[in-house]
C-alpha cells in the first residue's frame, strides 16, 4: 500500500521521506478531495500501526486473522489505486 501511495504522491510532485508523511499527504491530497474513500485511509493507517507494533514491540505478534484482513485490504487498495491511475491516464 505504501508504494502505491508513493506512486500517487509522485504524480502530484510531492515527496516525503517518512511513511507517516506519506500517509498524511495521501489523506490531504486524495482522501479529503474525495478521490479515494475514507476506508482506504483507515486501512492504510491500520496497516502502518500494525507494522510499527511488529517492528518496535518485540512481544507483539499479529494474528493470522489480522494478517489476512490487512492482506485483503491491501489487495483492494492496490486495485483502487491502479484503477485511478488508469482512468487518469497514468500508465
HELIX and SHEET records of a PDB file:
HELIX    1   1 UNK A    2  UNK A   11  1                                  10    
HELIX    2   2 UNK A   19  UNK A   26  1                                   8    
HELIX    3   3 UNK A   27  UNK A   31  3                                   5    
HELIX    4   4 UNK A   38  UNK A   56  1                                  19    
HELIX    5   5 UNK A   64  UNK A   87  1                                  24    
END                                                                             
